[in-house]
Amino acid sequence: MEVIDLRSDTVTRPTAAMRRVIADAEVGDDVFGDDPTVRALEERVAELVGKEAALFVPTGTMANQLALRASLRPGDEVMIGANAHVWRNESGALAALAGAQTRVLPGDGRFDAPAVRANFVPDEPYGSPTRVVAIENTHNASGGTVWDPVAIAEVVAVTHELGMKAHLDGARIWNAAIASGKTEKELAAGFDTVSVCLSKGLGAPAGSLVCSTRETIKLCHRFRKMYGGGMRQTGLLAAAGLHALEHHRARLGDDHANARFLAETLGAASGIRCDAAKVQTNIVNLEFESVDASTVVTYAAGRGVKLLGVGRRMRLVTHLDVDRAACARAAEVIAEAARA
Ligand SMILES: Cc1ncc(COP(=O)(O)O)c(C=O)c1O
């Protein structure tokens, strides 16, 4: 039975073509700085997001945390949107490794310039000064939502006006670019630091990059070593990343269309609440009216469909390894389980 896995866009397996470029990659010892494929990837990504330099790191978590660590001092505050990945899903790294506290703005993960101004804490001896404003585009927990480019520009402008740094968690910036019709460079404009991931929608097996000025990247490089992220012949992974950027970026629109198809199909099924109008990229959030997600997960697992859910809620993510037919089959199984 073919397994359909909608748990995340991180579950993709390298394609045959990607495995070939991995096998053929020219490599060196990246800790000594002489892996040519890593250098090529760093240059390519820096160019794509419009920053001076980029640093290859194992994970999106490390990319975010290096960027934030480079901009923060212990006791500083970071302003973020509700359920930001840097706060909710990075094992407390902001507190543990940067010594920072967080100010979480309410809403769906997006916020506006007046909210930044209203929540800013100045640098006074008794307070915890807000040093960084971090946004997430697309926003994972709220269902792959895309920031309005005008709102981003306003938030970045007020962030700088107040003397703070702006960080973009762009793990899925590629999806945001396709959905908003902007380039990655346009979406990253003005940010002091940007993190991007190759192992989500792009389908590489691992790898992320942090992008910034040469000076900040030098600092991130030092923290990468400190955090245990210095890898050796990592050109094998960088080659997969370069291949993914070249071949899997433009097709992300298919994942978005498949996600909308899932949302429309499931939104019309009985016992499921799913608002297709909210689906902007490759993530679908839905809610069951009378069954627990765990029941649906078990039912679907027996039919070759892998799912994730908590309480009555479920998140489905489309990607390179699921086509329209797979989505149709998964929707059928989920609808059956919701009725059962
Ligand atoms: C928005 C966002 N940022 C960062 C990350 C962290 O990536 P990684 O799992 O590679 O640490 C994720 C992972 O899903 C994510 O969704």
The ligand as a Tripos MOL2 file, in Angstrom:
@<TRIPOS>MOLECULE
LIG
   16    16     1     0     0
SMALL
NO_CHARGES

@<TRIPOS>ATOM
      1 C1          8.2930   28.4740   10.8830 C.3       1 LIG1
      2 C2          9.3600   27.5180   11.2740 C.ar      1 LIG1
      3 N1         10.5370   27.9900   11.6890 N.ar      1 LIG1
      4 C3         11.5380   27.1910   12.0580 C.ar      1 LIG1
      5 C4         11.3920   25.8180   12.0030 C.ar      1 LIG1
      6 C5         12.5250   24.9580   12.4970 C.3       1 LIG1
      7 O1         13.0630   24.1110   11.5700 O.3       1 LIG1
      8 P1         13.8530   22.7910   12.0060 P.3       1 LIG1
      9 O2         12.8270   21.7470   12.2430 O.co2     1 LIG1
     10 O3         14.7290   22.5050   10.8330 O.co2     1 LIG1
     11 O4         14.6400   23.1010   13.2360 O.co2     1 LIG1
     12 C6         10.1820   25.2680   11.5730 C.ar      1 LIG1
     13 C7         10.0010   23.8070   11.5060 C.2       1 LIG1
     14 O5          8.9560   23.2970   11.1850 O.2       1 LIG1
     15 C8          9.1390   26.1380   11.1990 C.ar      1 LIG1
     16 O6          7.9430   25.6840   10.8010 O.3       1 LIG1
@<TRIPOS>BOND
     1     1     2 1
     2     2     3 ar
     3     2    15 ar
     4     3     4 ar
     5     4     5 ar
     6     5     6 1
     7     5    12 ar
     8     6     7 1
     9     7     8 1
    10     8     9 2
    11     8    10 1
    12     8    11 1
    13    12    13 1
    14    12    15 ar
    15    13    14 2
    16    15    16 1
@<TRIPOS>SUBSTRUCTURE
     1 LIG1         1 GROUP 0 **** ****
